[in-house]
Amino acid sequence: MSTLLETTEPDRLFGRIAVEQGWITAEQLVEAVRIQSREEWRRRLGEIFLDLGWIDSTQLLAILDEQRRRGANGRATRPAAPAPTSAATTASPSGSAPLNLSSLDALLRQVVARGASDLHLHSGSRARVRVDGALHDLSPSPLEQQQIAALLEQVLPPAHQARLEAEGQVDFMHALPEVGRFRGNAYRQQRGIDVVLRAVPPEPPTLQGLGLPAELARLTHHHQGLVLVTGPSGCGKTSTLAALVNLINQEREVHILTAEEPIEFRQPSRRALVNQREIGTHSDSYARVLRGAFREDPDVIALGDLRDHATISLALTAAETGHLVMATMHTGGAIRTINRLIGAFPPNEQDQARVMISESLRAIVTQRLVPRKDGGGRVAALEILIATRAVSNLVRERKTFQIESVMQLGAGDGMCTLEQSLDRLVAAGVVTREDAARHRAESYIVAGTGGASHARA
C-alpha cells in the first residue's frame, strides 16, 4: 500500500514537515511513498527526496532538526507564528501551510500530507482528521452547514445529490489525480449535512503491507466454502479482504466477481479475471448480485458485507455449490459471527442453517487495531477460527459456546483467540498491557451484548 499509513512514524512526521515548510508538495510526498512501496520500504523518505532533487542537504538537516524538536504526536514544541485568516483560508493547526476551507480537494491533500485515514466534516463542528485511530482538529473554528454543502457539491455527481436529497444519505467515491481515491459518505443530521471521507490507496493492499501474518494466505487456497473477515467498524476488514482477493488475483487463473458498496480498491485483472460491481450503481443489492452470479461462472465471489437473511442465505448456497465466497461482517468474534449467521434465519430454518454453515464454513478472521507501544501507528490483533471437523460438529450440534476451547488448543491448525493474540503482542513489546486490557474488555462487552441471540442460536 503506497500511503503514509504504511510508513514509520518518523517518516510520516518527516514527510509532513517537508510539506508544511513548502519544500515539497503533497503530490510529491505521495509519489515518494509510492517509490517506497515499490522498493518494499527499504529507503527513508529523506533519501528519496534527495535522490529526486526535491530538497538539498541543508533542507534535509533543517527537516531533521524540526523533527527532533517535535513530540511523538507531530506537534511543534514551540508556538507557531500567527498567520492572516479569512473566511476561506485559515492557518493550519500546525501553524504552517494555510488551510483552504473552500476546496474539498485541498482538504483531502491535507489528509494525505498528515498521514490521516479519514476526513470528518460536520455541520457546527471543526473539521477533523483521524490519525492512528484518534481524531485531531484540522480547522480552528466550526464549519457552517452552507460551507459543507458547497464543498460536497464540488465532488458529488447530480445523481448522487438527488439520492442524498431523497434518502438522506449516499455513498460515493472521489478520485483526486496524483493524490488518491477517497470513499465518502454524506448524510443529513439535525444540524445539516455531514461528510466523512476515507483515503483509499491506489494499489490493492498485501498481507505483508498490512502487517498481517503470512499464514493467512492459506485461506486463499480453498476452492469452495465460506471465508469471513469480521470486526468492528474501522478495524481494516475491507483492506484484509482486498489483500486476500489480490493474492488470488496474482496466483490463480480464476474468475473473481466482487460486489462492493462502493468499490474501494481497484483490482485490475492479473492472472485472474476480475469483475467488480458496485451496489447502487451496477446493481441494487448484494442479493441481486448473488442471484446473477450463479449464471456468470465465477470461481471466487467477494462481498463487501453480509448483513441480511437474503444475502447470507445466497452466500451459503454459493459456498455449497462450488464457489469460494469471501465476505466481511460487523461482528466482534468468531462465535458471535456464527451465531449471527444462524440468527439471520427464521427459527424454523435454523437447524438447516446450522448444517449449511457446518459444511460450508472454512475460516473466520476477527481483527482489532491496537495502538503500537512506540506510537508508530496501530497493529492488528487477530482471532482466527479454522473450521476443522471438531468445529463443524459443534456448530451442527448447537454447541458453539465450546468453540473457544477449540481455538485455545488449536494452534497446530492455525487458530488463536483474541486474548492469545493480545498476550503475544504484549510479550513482544509491541503494545502496552493497558491497551491490550482495554481491547479485551471491549470484546467481552460485545460478546455479552449478544447473550440473547446466543441462546436462540
C-alpha positions as CSV (number, residue, x, y, z in Angstrom):
1,M,0.0,0.0,0.0
2,S,1.5,3.3,-1.1
3,T,0.2,5.6,1.6
4,L,1.8,7.4,4.5
5,L,-0.2,5.0,6.8
6,E,2.4,2.3,5.8
7,T,5.5,4.3,6.7
8,T,7.1,4.5,10.1
9,E,6.0,7.3,12.5
10,P,9.4,9.2,12.0
11,D,8.9,9.0,8.2
12,R,5.3,10.2,8.5
13,L,6.5,13.2,10.6
14,F,9.4,13.9,8.2
15,G,7.0,14.0,5.2
16,R,4.5,16.2,7.0
17,I,7.3,18.7,7.9
18,A,8.6,18.8,4.4
19,V,5.1,19.6,3.0
20,E,4.4,22.2,5.8
21,Q,7.7,24.0,5.1
22,G,6.7,24.2,1.4
23,W,9.8,22.4,0.2
24,I,7.8,19.6,-1.5
25,T,4.1,19.3,-2.5
26,A,1.5,16.8,-1.2
27,E,1.6,15.2,-4.6
28,Q,5.4,14.8,-4.4
29,L,5.0,13.2,-1.0
30,V,2.5,10.7,-2.4
31,E,4.9,9.8,-5.2
32,A,7.8,9.3,-2.8
33,V,5.7,6.9,-0.7
34,R,4.8,5.0,-3.9
35,I,8.5,4.7,-4.6
36,Q,9.0,3.4,-1.0
37,S,6.2,0.8,-1.6
38,R,7.7,-0.4,-4.8
39,E,11.1,-0.8,-3.1
40,E,9.5,-2.6,-0.1
41,W,10.1,0.3,2.3
42,R,13.9,-0.1,2.2
43,R,14.7,3.6,1.8
44,R,13.7,6.5,4.0
45,L,11.8,9.5,2.6
46,G,14.7,11.9,3.1
47,E,16.9,9.7,0.9
48,I,14.3,9.6,-1.8
49,F,13.7,13.4,-1.7
50,L,17.5,13.9,-2.1
51,D,17.8,11.5,-5.0
52,L,15.0,13.1,-6.8
53,G,16.4,16.6,-6.3
54,W,13.4,17.9,-4.4
55,I,15.5,19.0,-1.4
56,D,19.1,19.7,-0.8
57,S,21.3,18.6,2.2
58,T,20.7,21.9,4.0
59,Q,16.9,21.5,3.8
60,L,17.3,17.8,4.9
61,L,19.2,18.9,8.0
62,A,16.5,21.6,8.7
63,I,13.7,19.0,8.5
64,L,15.6,16.6,10.8
65,D,16.2,19.3,13.3
66,E,12.5,20.3,13.3
67,Q,11.6,16.6,13.6
68,R,13.8,16.3,16.7
69,R,12.1,19.3,18.3
70,R,8.6,17.8,17.9
71,G,6.9,15.3,20.1
72,A,5.6,11.9,19.2
73,N,2.3,13.4,18.1
74,G,3.9,15.5,15.5
75,R,3.1,18.9,17.0
76,A,5.7,21.6,17.3
77,T,7.0,22.2,20.8
78,R,7.3,26.0,20.3
79,P,4.4,28.3,19.4
80,A,3.8,29.0,15.7
81,A,3.8,32.5,14.3
82,P,0.3,33.8,13.7
83,A,-1.0,33.9,10.1
84,P,-3.6,36.1,8.5
85,T,-7.0,34.4,8.2
86,S,-10.1,34.8,6.0
87,A,-13.4,33.1,5.6
88,A,-11.9,30.7,3.0
89,T,-8.3,30.3,4.2
90,T,-7.1,29.9,7.7
91,A,-3.8,28.9,9.4
92,S,-3.5,25.2,9.8
93,P,-3.3,23.8,13.4
94,S,0.5,23.3,12.9
95,G,0.9,27.0,12.1
96,S,2.5,26.3,8.7
97,A,0.7,25.6,5.4
98,P,-2.6,27.6,5.1
99,L,-5.8,25.6,5.2
100,N,-8.2,26.2,2.3
101,L,-11.7,25.7,3.6
102,S,-13.3,26.5,0.2
103,S,-11.8,23.5,-1.6
104,L,-12.5,19.9,-0.7
105,D,-9.6,18.7,-2.8
106,A,-7.3,21.0,-0.8
107,L,-8.6,19.5,2.4
108,L,-8.0,16.0,1.1
109,R,-4.4,16.8,0.2
110,Q,-4.0,17.8,3.9
111,V,-5.4,14.3,4.8
112,V,-2.7,12.7,2.8
113,A,0.1,15.0,3.9
114,R,-0.8,14.4,7.6
115,G,-0.8,10.6,7.2
116,A,-4.5,10.5,8.2
117,S,-7.0,7.9,7.3
118,D,-10.3,9.9,7.4
119,L,-11.6,13.5,7.0
120,H,-14.6,14.5,9.1
121,L,-16.7,17.5,8.1
122,H,-19.6,18.0,10.5
123,S,-22.0,21.0,10.5
124,G,-21.4,23.1,13.6
125,S,-18.1,21.4,14.4
126,R,-14.4,21.8,13.4
127,A,-13.0,19.8,10.5
128,R,-11.1,16.8,11.9
129,V,-8.8,14.1,10.7
130,R,-8.2,10.7,12.1
131,V,-4.6,9.7,12.6
132,D,-3.8,6.2,14.0
133,G,-7.3,5.9,15.3
134,A,-7.5,9.3,17.1
135,L,-9.4,12.4,15.9
136,H,-7.4,15.7,15.7
137,D,-8.7,19.2,14.8
138,L,-7.9,20.4,11.3
139,S,-9.7,23.7,11.3
140,P,-9.6,26.3,14.1
141,S,-13.3,27.1,14.0
142,P,-16.6,25.2,13.4
143,L,-17.8,24.7,9.8
144,E,-21.2,26.1,8.8
145,Q,-23.8,24.0,7.1
146,Q,-23.5,26.1,4.0
147,Q,-19.7,25.6,3.8
148,I,-20.1,21.8,3.9
149,A,-22.9,21.8,1.3
150,A,-20.7,23.9,-1.0
151,L,-17.7,21.5,-0.5
152,L,-19.9,18.5,-1.2
153,E,-21.2,20.0,-4.5
154,Q,-17.6,20.0,-5.8
155,V,-17.4,16.2,-5.8
156,L,-21.0,14.8,-5.8
157,P,-22.5,14.0,-9.2
158,P,-26.1,15.1,-9.8
159,A,-27.4,11.5,-9.5
160,H,-25.8,11.2,-6.0
161,Q,-27.1,14.6,-5.0
162,A,-30.6,13.5,-5.9
163,R,-30.2,10.3,-3.8
164,L,-28.9,12.3,-0.8
165,E,-32.0,14.6,-1.1
166,A,-34.4,11.6,-1.4
167,E,-32.8,9.1,1.0
168,G,-30.9,11.3,3.4
169,Q,-27.5,9.7,2.8
170,V,-25.3,8.5,0.0
171,D,-22.1,6.6,-0.6
172,F,-19.7,7.7,-3.2
173,M,-16.1,7.6,-4.4
174,H,-13.9,10.6,-5.3
175,A,-10.7,10.4,-7.3
176,L,-8.1,13.2,-6.9
177,P,-5.4,12.9,-9.6
178,E,-1.8,12.3,-8.3
179,V,-3.1,12.1,-4.8
180,G,-5.5,9.1,-4.5
181,R,-9.1,7.9,-4.2
182,F,-11.4,8.6,-1.3
183,R,-14.5,6.7,-0.2
184,G,-17.2,9.1,1.0
185,N,-20.5,9.1,2.9
186,A,-22.7,12.1,3.0
187,Y,-25.7,12.2,5.3
188,R,-28.2,14.6,6.8
189,Q,-28.4,15.2,10.5
190,Q,-30.2,17.7,12.8
191,R,-27.6,20.5,12.2
192,G,-27.3,20.0,8.4
193,I,-25.1,17.9,6.1
194,D,-22.1,15.9,7.3
195,V,-19.4,14.2,5.2
196,V,-16.8,11.6,6.1
197,L,-14.1,10.6,3.5
198,R,-11.6,7.8,3.9
199,A,-8.4,7.6,1.9
200,V,-8.1,4.6,-0.3
201,P,-4.6,3.6,-1.5
202,P,-4.2,3.5,-5.3
203,E,-2.9,-0.1,-5.2
204,P,-4.6,-3.2,-3.6
205,P,-3.0,-4.0,-0.3
206,T,-0.9,-7.0,0.6
207,L,-0.9,-9.1,3.7
208,Q,2.7,-8.0,4.3
209,G,1.9,-4.4,3.8
210,L,-1.0,-4.6,6.3
211,G,1.3,-6.3,8.9
212,L,-0.8,-9.5,8.8
213,P,0.7,-13.0,9.2
214,A,1.7,-14.7,6.0
215,E,-0.2,-17.8,7.3
216,L,-3.5,-16.1,6.3
217,A,-2.5,-16.8,2.7
218,R,-3.7,-20.3,3.2
219,L,-7.3,-19.0,3.2
220,T,-7.0,-18.3,-0.5
221,H,-6.1,-21.9,-1.3
222,H,-9.7,-23.1,-0.8
223,H,-11.7,-23.7,-4.0
224,Q,-15.1,-23.6,-2.3
225,G,-16.6,-22.6,1.0
226,L,-17.1,-19.5,3.1
227,V,-14.3,-17.3,4.5
228,L,-15.3,-14.3,6.7
229,V,-13.3,-11.3,7.9
230,T,-15.0,-9.7,10.8
231,G,-14.6,-7.0,13.4
232,P,-15.9,-3.5,14.4
233,S,-16.1,-0.6,12.1
234,G,-12.7,0.9,11.2
235,C,-10.7,-2.2,12.0
236,G,-9.4,-2.8,8.4
237,K,-11.8,-5.6,7.4
238,T,-12.1,-4.2,3.8
239,S,-8.4,-4.0,3.5
240,T,-7.8,-7.5,4.7
241,L,-10.5,-8.9,2.3
242,A,-8.9,-6.9,-0.6
243,A,-5.5,-8.3,0.2
244,L,-6.9,-11.9,0.0
245,V,-8.6,-11.1,-3.3
246,N,-5.4,-9.5,-4.6
247,L,-3.4,-12.7,-3.6
248,I,-5.8,-14.9,-5.6
249,N,-5.7,-12.4,-8.5
250,Q,-1.9,-12.8,-8.6
251,E,-1.7,-16.6,-8.1
252,R,-4.7,-18.3,-9.7
253,E,-6.3,-18.4,-13.1
254,V,-9.9,-18.0,-12.0
255,H,-12.9,-15.7,-12.4
256,I,-13.3,-13.3,-9.4
257,L,-16.6,-11.4,-9.0
258,T,-16.8,-8.7,-6.3
259,A,-19.8,-6.8,-5.0
260,E,-18.9,-3.7,-3.0
261,E,-20.7,-0.6,-1.7
262,P,-18.8,1.4,-3.0
263,I,-15.8,-0.1,-4.9
264,E,-12.8,0.9,-2.8
265,F,-9.7,-1.0,-4.0
266,R,-9.4,-1.4,-7.8
267,Q,-8.4,-4.9,-8.7
268,P,-7.1,-5.0,-12.3
269,S,-7.1,-8.5,-13.8
270,R,-3.7,-10.2,-13.5
271,R,-3.6,-14.0,-13.6
272,A,-7.3,-14.0,-12.7
273,L,-10.2,-12.3,-14.5
274,V,-11.7,-9.8,-12.1
275,N,-15.1,-8.1,-12.4
276,Q,-16.1,-5.6,-9.8
277,R,-19.7,-4.4,-9.3
278,E,-20.8,-1.5,-7.2
279,I,-24.1,-1.7,-5.2
280,G,-26.2,1.3,-6.1
281,T,-24.6,1.7,-9.5
282,H,-24.3,-1.7,-11.2
283,S,-26.9,-3.5,-9.0
284,D,-29.3,-2.5,-6.3
285,S,-28.4,-5.1,-3.7
286,Y,-25.9,-7.8,-2.7
287,A,-28.7,-10.4,-3.0
288,R,-29.3,-9.5,-6.7
289,V,-25.6,-9.7,-7.5
290,L,-25.5,-13.2,-5.9
291,R,-28.6,-14.4,-7.8
292,G,-27.0,-13.3,-11.1
293,A,-23.6,-14.8,-10.1
294,F,-24.9,-18.3,-10.5
295,R,-25.2,-17.6,-14.2
296,E,-21.9,-15.7,-14.6
297,D,-19.4,-18.6,-13.9
298,P,-17.4,-17.1,-11.1
299,D,-14.9,-19.2,-9.1
300,V,-14.5,-16.6,-6.3
301,I,-17.2,-14.2,-5.0
302,A,-16.1,-11.4,-2.7
303,L,-18.8,-9.4,-0.9
304,G,-18.4,-6.1,0.9
305,D,-20.8,-7.1,3.6
306,L,-23.1,-9.9,4.8
307,R,-26.0,-8.2,6.6
308,D,-29.4,-9.7,5.9
309,H,-31.1,-13.0,5.6
310,A,-31.3,-13.0,1.8
311,T,-27.6,-12.2,1.3
312,I,-26.5,-14.7,3.9
313,S,-28.7,-17.5,2.5
314,L,-27.5,-16.9,-1.0
315,A,-23.8,-16.7,0.1
316,L,-24.1,-20.1,1.9
317,T,-25.8,-21.6,-1.2
318,A,-23.0,-20.3,-3.4
319,A,-20.4,-21.7,-1.0
320,E,-22.2,-25.1,-1.1
321,T,-22.3,-25.2,-4.9
322,G,-18.6,-25.0,-5.6
323,H,-17.7,-21.3,-5.2
324,L,-15.2,-19.7,-2.8
325,V,-17.2,-16.9,-1.1
326,M,-15.3,-14.3,0.9
327,A,-17.0,-11.5,2.8
328,T,-16.9,-9.1,5.7
329,M,-19.3,-8.9,8.7
330,H,-19.6,-6.4,11.5
331,T,-19.3,-8.9,14.3
332,G,-16.9,-9.0,17.3
333,G,-15.7,-12.6,17.3
334,A,-15.8,-16.0,15.7
335,I,-18.6,-17.4,17.9
336,R,-20.6,-14.2,17.7
337,T,-20.3,-14.4,13.9
338,I,-21.6,-18.0,13.7
339,N,-24.5,-17.1,15.9
340,R,-25.2,-14.1,13.8
341,L,-25.3,-16.2,10.7
342,I,-27.7,-18.7,12.3
343,G,-29.8,-15.9,13.8
344,A,-30.4,-14.4,10.4
345,F,-32.7,-17.3,9.6
346,P,-36.3,-17.8,10.9
347,P,-36.5,-20.2,13.9
348,N,-38.0,-23.0,11.7
349,E,-35.0,-22.8,9.3
350,Q,-32.2,-22.5,11.8
351,D,-31.5,-26.3,12.1
352,Q,-30.9,-26.4,8.3
353,A,-28.8,-23.2,8.6
354,R,-26.5,-24.9,11.1
355,V,-26.0,-27.8,8.7
356,M,-25.2,-25.4,5.8
357,I,-22.8,-23.4,8.0
358,S,-21.1,-26.5,9.3
359,E,-20.4,-27.8,5.8
360,S,-19.5,-24.5,4.1
361,L,-17.5,-22.5,6.7
362,R,-13.8,-22.6,6.1
363,A,-12.5,-19.8,8.4
364,I,-13.3,-16.7,10.4
365,V,-10.7,-14.0,11.0
366,T,-11.7,-11.3,13.5
367,Q,-9.4,-8.4,13.9
368,R,-9.0,-5.3,16.0
369,L,-6.5,-2.5,15.6
370,V,-4.4,-1.7,18.7
371,P,-2.1,1.3,19.2
372,R,1.6,0.4,18.9
373,K,3.6,1.0,22.0
374,D,6.2,3.0,20.1
375,G,3.5,5.4,18.8
376,G,4.1,4.3,15.2
377,G,0.5,3.5,14.2
378,R,-1.6,0.5,15.0
379,V,-1.2,-3.3,14.8
380,A,-3.8,-5.9,14.2
381,A,-4.7,-8.3,17.0
382,L,-6.4,-11.4,15.4
383,E,-8.8,-14.1,16.4
384,I,-8.6,-16.9,13.9
385,L,-11.1,-19.8,13.7
386,I,-10.4,-22.6,11.3
387,A,-13.4,-24.8,10.6
388,T,-11.9,-28.2,11.5
389,R,-14.2,-31.3,11.8
390,A,-14.5,-30.6,15.6
391,V,-15.7,-27.1,14.9
392,S,-18.2,-28.2,12.3
393,N,-19.6,-30.8,14.7
394,L,-20.1,-28.1,17.4
395,V,-21.9,-25.9,15.0
396,R,-24.2,-28.7,13.9
397,E,-24.9,-29.8,17.5
398,R,-25.8,-26.3,18.9
399,K,-22.6,-26.2,21.0
400,T,-21.0,-23.0,19.6
401,F,-20.2,-21.9,23.2
402,Q,-17.5,-24.7,23.2
403,I,-15.7,-23.3,20.1
404,E,-13.5,-21.0,22.2
405,S,-11.9,-24.0,23.9
406,V,-11.1,-25.5,20.5
407,M,-9.5,-22.2,19.4
408,Q,-7.4,-22.1,22.6
409,L,-6.0,-25.6,21.8
410,G,-5.9,-25.2,18.0
411,A,-2.5,-23.5,17.4
412,G,-1.5,-26.5,15.3
413,D,-4.4,-25.8,13.0
414,G,-3.6,-22.1,12.8
415,M,-6.1,-21.0,15.4
416,C,-5.9,-18.5,18.2
417,T,-8.2,-16.4,20.4
418,L,-8.1,-12.6,20.6
419,E,-6.8,-12.9,24.1
420,Q,-3.9,-15.1,23.0
421,S,-3.1,-12.7,20.2
422,L,-3.1,-9.7,22.6
423,D,-0.9,-11.6,25.0
424,R,1.7,-12.3,22.3
425,L,1.7,-8.6,21.3
426,V,2.3,-7.6,24.9
427,A,5.1,-10.2,25.4
428,A,6.8,-8.9,22.2
429,G,6.7,-5.3,23.5
430,V,4.5,-4.2,20.5
431,V,1.5,-3.0,22.6
432,T,1.1,-1.9,26.2
433,R,-0.7,-4.0,28.8
434,E,-3.2,-1.2,29.3
435,D,-4.2,-1.1,25.6
436,A,-4.4,-4.9,25.5
437,A,-6.7,-4.9,28.6
438,R,-8.9,-2.2,27.1
439,H,-9.5,-4.3,23.9
440,R,-10.1,-7.4,25.9
441,A,-12.7,-5.6,27.9
442,E,-14.4,-4.3,24.7
443,S,-14.5,-7.7,23.2
444,Y,-16.2,-9.1,26.4
445,I,-18.7,-6.3,26.3
446,V,-19.5,-7.0,22.6
447,A,-19.8,-10.7,23.4
448,G,-22.0,-10.0,26.4
449,T,-24.5,-8.0,24.4
450,G,-25.2,-11.0,22.3
451,G,-26.3,-13.3,25.0
452,A,-29.9,-13.5,23.9
453,S,-29.0,-14.2,20.3
454,H,-26.6,-16.9,21.5
455,A,-29.3,-18.6,23.4
456,R,-31.7,-18.5,20.4
457,A,-28.9,-19.8,18.1
